[in-house]
Each structure stands twice: as C-alpha cells, then as structure tokens.
Amino acid sequence: MPRVTVIIPNYNGKKYIDDCLRSLKKQTFWDFDVIVVDNGSTDGSMEFVRDKWCAENPEVGSIAGTAGNSAGSAADKSVNGGVGTNLSHFKVELIALPENTGFANAVNVGIEATTSEYVFLLNNDAFCDEAAIERLVHVMDKKKKLFSAQAKMLQTKEPHNIDDCGDLYCALGWAFTPGKDADNRKFNRRESITSACAGAAIYRRESFDEVGLFDKEHFCYLEDVDLGYRARLKGYANVMEPTAIVYHAGSATSGSRYNAFKVELTAANNLFLIYKNMPGLQIFINLPLIIIGILVKHAFYTKHGLGRAHLKGLRNGFKKIAQFPDHRVKFRGREIISAFRLQIELWANCARRFFSV
C-alpha cells in the first residue's frame, strides 16, 4: 500500500497529460501510485494514457467504469533512472468514466478507490517540481490537524508569477487567491488558508470520513472551497506550502479565465456554498455584504459581455438550494463555534482582497 495516491481527473487533456505524468515520474518521494480518472474524454487522451502509461505490462490496463464506481487496475511501468527519479516502478491506473461527470465526481471516484494515507489531487495541466510531493507529505506528517496542504502554483507561461497560492473566502461571498498574478517571491512563507485549490493539493485520506467528499452537485468550480470550508467547520486547518512548487497552465478544460460556462457554474455554486456552510444567523449578518458582492460581480461580468450568464447562474444557485436542502452542514456545538471563528476571517479577508498584493 503506498503512502500517497496521486489522483488526476482528466477531460480532453491530451495536450498536457503526458507532461503531467512525466513530472510525477521524476519525484524525489517514491511511495505513491497514480490514478487517472478519465471523464469521458473525446480527444483520445484516455486511449493515450491507456496505451502509453498502462500498457507496458500486458496483463493489466484500463477498465471502463461507471459514474461513481471505483473500477480500474494498476499497471507497473519501469523507470530507467534519470535525474530526480527514485521510483523503481511507476504505477498508473486508469479509471474510464463513460461521460463527463464533472471534476467533483471524478476525484471522488479516485478517492474512493484508494486506501493510502494521503491523496494528492493534481490537474491534468499541472506539472510538479521534483520535490513537490515530498514537501507536501512532510508538512502533513508534522501537523496532524491539517486537512490539506496546497502547493504554490505558478503560471507555466510566466513562471515567476503566482497562479494560485491558496483560496480565501470573504464576507462579500467571494473566493480569491491573494497572490494571483503577483511575483511568487512575495509568498515564501507557509500560510493558513480557507481552502486548498484542488488543482495541486494533498489531503489526509481518513479525514474524508468525517468531512465528507467533494459535493458532486458542484460539478466543477468552488467544489474545493466548499470542501475546505466544511473541514474548517470540523476544526481542521488548511495551508499553502511554498516549498512545494507546481506549474499550472490554467483553464485547460474551460478554455479561458472568463467564459459563460465558468461564470454560470461559479455563480450557482457560490450561493449553494453559502447556504450549506453558514448557519442562519451568519447568513443574516453577511447578507448586506453578500448582496454588494453579487452586484459588483454582475457589473464586472456585464462589462465583459457575461451578464446573462451570471444571472442564469444565480437562478441555478437558488434551484440547487431548493433541490438539495439535505446537503446543508448539520450545525452542532463544534460547527457553530467554528462558524463564528471563521466569521472574523471573512471580515479580515475583505481587507486582504482589496489591500494585499
């Protein structure tokens, strides 16, 4: 049993997936296996992974699964030395889902297929520095109350700039990464965060039994913020570890930073997240700022020709709340105390949103 399982959700990522897997092959930490969960790709990437990375051992390969089903088998791949390569075997398992079930469900399928101590979630367009996994495991081993630790994600085209250094959530109802597009040298200290970006983050496997898995109704976008927020309500912590470096192409699936698909889902999921993770009194306290946040976002998206997509997303958010009321966190003593401790962060993060780097 490996200590770590790397889970890579893939949807039409043929352009990136080979380099992603090659970066894992060079890790200084060797005690891990890889699961690629293909989400019904149509660009040949599933066949590419199966034939190149799973086919060297003729007795094993990929097994097509169904949505929510943990099918698949491991394949050994010999590694012929190489700088930074300590693996004697490189195991890649492919779980092939018949259709695009969304990021949240795909990673859940991968998590449910594991029994390792940690799971490391990695986007298919992300490429790991050689010591990334080793440094993330180190911080998780040292701090037992951590639910997750995120790598410092840098932009592949501008590698001196931050792509994501951890997500903060504020009372305006906004999730943001404080260093987006900033010089990465300004973020060289381990930072407490609201939630880890699941594009390159390690999680304590047993903690999912208490916190729950990703909410598949999010499909994609803010599913990691929702999960990290739920973990915080349970008393766990999340951090960004700056010595673990991952390079991220970004928007490989959606195609751009701002588009109708992303705006609709983000707007819907944000309302759903607020409903699920805040007790009624906290929603009431934050409601004026949440409304202001929605209006500012709408003005921004309207300026970029995405106002209708934003309104559609808000409608879909209320539909999700009505359709899935049972997804709401059960607020008992610990969760209520944690919620109002988090409230101080929500206010403080408003200041960080406007006055940090």
N, C-alpha and C positions, 0 to 999 in steps of 0.2 A: 504494500500500500504506500503510495507516495505521500509526502507531507503536503504537497500542493497540487491542485489540478488547475491548469490554465483553461479557461472556457472562452472560446472565440465565437460569437454569433456572426454568421456570415449571410449577407444578402447581396448577390450580384457584386461581389468584391474581388473578381478575378484579377483586376489591375493591381491589387495590393496584397492579397493573401499570401503569395509566395514569399515576399519580403518580410511579412509579419512572422511567418513560421521560421524563416531563416534567422531572424533576430532572436527567437527563443532557443534555437539550436546552439547559440553562442553564449548562453548564460553561464555565469560562474557558479550559480546554485544549480545542482543537478537533480535534486529529488522531486521531480514533478513529471506529470503526464499532461497531455494536451487533448482537449475535446473541441472539435469544430462542430458547431450546431448550424447546419445549413437551413435557411428559412425559405426554402422553395425557390432557390436561385434559378434564373433562366439564361445566365450569361456563360454557362459552362464552368463556373468556379467550383461547384460541387463535384463535378467529374474530375476537374483538375486536382483537387485535394485528394480524392479517392485514388486516382491513378498515380500521382506523383508521390504523395506523402503516406498513403496507406497500402500501397500495392506491392512493396518490396518483399513482404512476407506473403507468399501465395495462399496461405491458409486463412488469412484474415483480410478484412477490408471494411467497407462501409455497409451499414444495414439501414435501409429506409425505415423510418419510424413514423408514428402519427403524432399529431399535435398533443403536447402534454405527456408523451410517452418517452421513457428513457431507454431507447434502443441503441445498439451500436456495439462494436468490438474494437479492441486495441490492436495496433499494429506496431511492431518493432521496426526501427529504422537505425541502422548502424551509422555512426558518425566517425569519420576518418580524421580524428584530431582536429587541428585548426586552432588559431589563436582565440583564447577565451572559451574554448569548448571543453567541458569536463564531463559530458554525457557519454556513457558507453553505449547506451541505446536511447533512441528518441522515439517515444510512443505517441502516435497520433490516432485518435479515434474520431470517426465521422458519424454524426447523427444527422440523418437527412429527413427533414420535415417536408410534407408534400405541398405546403403552401406557406406564404408569408404570414406567420402568426404574430409578428411583432418582436421587438427587442426583448421586452419583459418576459414573454412566454419562452422565447428561445433560451435565454440564460437560465430560467427556471428549470427547463428540461435538462440543461447541462448540470446545474447544481444537484438536482435530484438523482443524477447518475453517478454522483461522487460519494466517497466515504473518507476523503482526505481531511486533514486538519484545517487546511485553508483552501479557499478558491480564489483564483486571480482572474478577474474579468478583463478582457482585452478586446478593443475594437479591431476589426479586420484591417483597418487602415492605420494602425498604430505599430510602431517599431521600437523595441526595447533596447536601451543601453545594456551592456553585458552584465552589469551588477544590479539591475533593477529588481529582480525577484529576490535576490539575496538580501538587499537592504530593506525591502518591504517585510520579509519574513522576520528580519532582525527586530524591527520596531514592534511587530505584533507579538513576538516572543517576550519582549521586555515589558510590555504594557498590556496586562491581561484584561483590562476593562475596555480595550479598543474593540469596536465592532468592525471598523475598516480603516485602512490606510491607503491613501491615493498617491500615485507617483506624480511628480511635477511634469506636466505635459507641455512640450514645446512644439512650436509650429515647424513643419518639415521645410517649408519654403523660407521661413525666417527663423532659424533655429535659436537665435538669441532672444526671441520673444516668447512670452507665455501664450500657450493655447488654453490651458486650464490648470489652476493651482488650488482647486477645491471650491465647492459651492457654498455660498452663504445665502440664507433666506432672510428677508427683511419684512417689516410690518406693512410695507406697501404691497405685499403679495408678489414680490419679485425674487427670483433666484438669480444669482450672478456670481461670476468668479472675479474677485477683486483685481487680479493682475492681468486681465485679458488684454493682449497685445502689448503689454509692458515688458521692459527689459527684465529677463529672468534673474539677473544678478540681485535684484531687489527682493527676491523671495528665496533666501537661502537658509531660513530657519523653519523648523517644524512648526506648523500652525494648526490650531484647533479649528475645525470647520463644521458647518451644519451637516454637510453630507459629502460623500466622495463621489466624484464623477466616475461612473461605472465603465468608462472607456479605458481605464487603466487603474484598477483598484483591487486590493486584496481584502478578503472578508474571512472572519472566523466562522467556519462551517457550522459548528454546533449552535451558534447564536441565532441562526435562521429558525431553529426550532422554537425560540421564544419570540423573536421579532416578526417572523413570517417571511415569505419570499417576496419577490417583486410582484406588484399588483398588475396582472396581465391586462386589466381593463385600461391601463395607461397606454398600452400598445408600444409606444416609444415617446420619449421626451418627458422629463421630470419624474420618471419612474425611480431614478436613483435618488433624487431629492426626497421623494415620498418615503423610500426605504430608510434613508439615513435619518430622516426626521422621526420616523417610528422608533428607530434604535435609540435616538436621544431620549424619547419619551420613556423608554425602558431603562434608562440610566447608563447607557453605553456612551462612548465617545468616538469621534471620527477625526482623523488628522490627515494633513498633507505632508508627505515625507520628501524633502527637497533633494536628498542624495539619490533617490530613485528617479531616473530620467527615462521618459518615454516620448518619442516624437510622433506627432499626430497630424495626418493630412487634413482631416476635418471635413464634415458634410459629404462624405463619400457616398452615402446612401441617399440623402435628401437632395443633394446636388448644389446647395448654396446655403449661406448663413441665414438668409431670409427668403422664404417661399411660402405659398399658400398652405401646403401640406403641413409644414412645421408650425406656422402661426396658428392654424386651426387646432392642432393637437395640443400645442403648448397652452393655449388659452383655456381649452376644455380641461386639461389635466390640472392646471393651476387651481381652478375653482374646486375641482374634485379633491385635490390635496388639502386645501384649506378646510373644507367640510370634514374630511376624515380625521385630521390631525389636531384640530383645535377644539377644546370644549366651548360650549355656547357662549359663556361669559367672555372668553378670549376673542372669539369672532366679533362679538359686540364691541369690545374695546378697540379692536383694529379696524372695524368696518369703515370709518371715515377715510383712513389711510388706504385701505384696500380699494375703495371707490376711486380715490385720487389716482392710485396706481393704474387702475383699469383705464381711466380717461386719458392719462398720459400715454399709455401704451397704444390706445386706439388712435390718438393723434399721430403718433410716430408711424404706425402701420398704414394709416390713411395717406400720409405723405409719401409712402413707398408703394402705393397702389394696392395695399393688402387690407384695407379697412373692412371689406366684406368678409374676408377670411377670418378676421379677428371676431367680428360679430357672430359668424357661424360657429366659431369655436366656443364662444361664451354660451350660446344656446345649447351646444352639445355638452358643455360642462354641467349645466343645470339638469339636462337629461340623464347624465351619468349619476348625479346625486340622487335623482328620483328612482333610477333603475337599480342602483346598488347601495341602498342605505345601510346594509349589513357590513360594508367594508369600513365603516367608521371605527376608530380605535375605541375600545372599552375603557373609559376613564375611571380609574380607581385611585387609591391614595398615591401610589408612586407616580402614575401618569399625570395626575393633577399637579403634584409638586413640580415635576419636571417641566410641565407645560408653562407654568408661570416663571420658572427659572429661565426657560427659553424666551419668554416674552422680553426680558431685559436684553437678550441678544438681538431679538427682532428690532427693537428700537435702536440699539447701538449699530446694527448693520445698515440702517438707513443712513446714518452718518458716514459709514465706511463706503457706501455706494457712491456718495457724491464727493467725498473729501479724501479718499485713498488714492493710490497711484492711478 
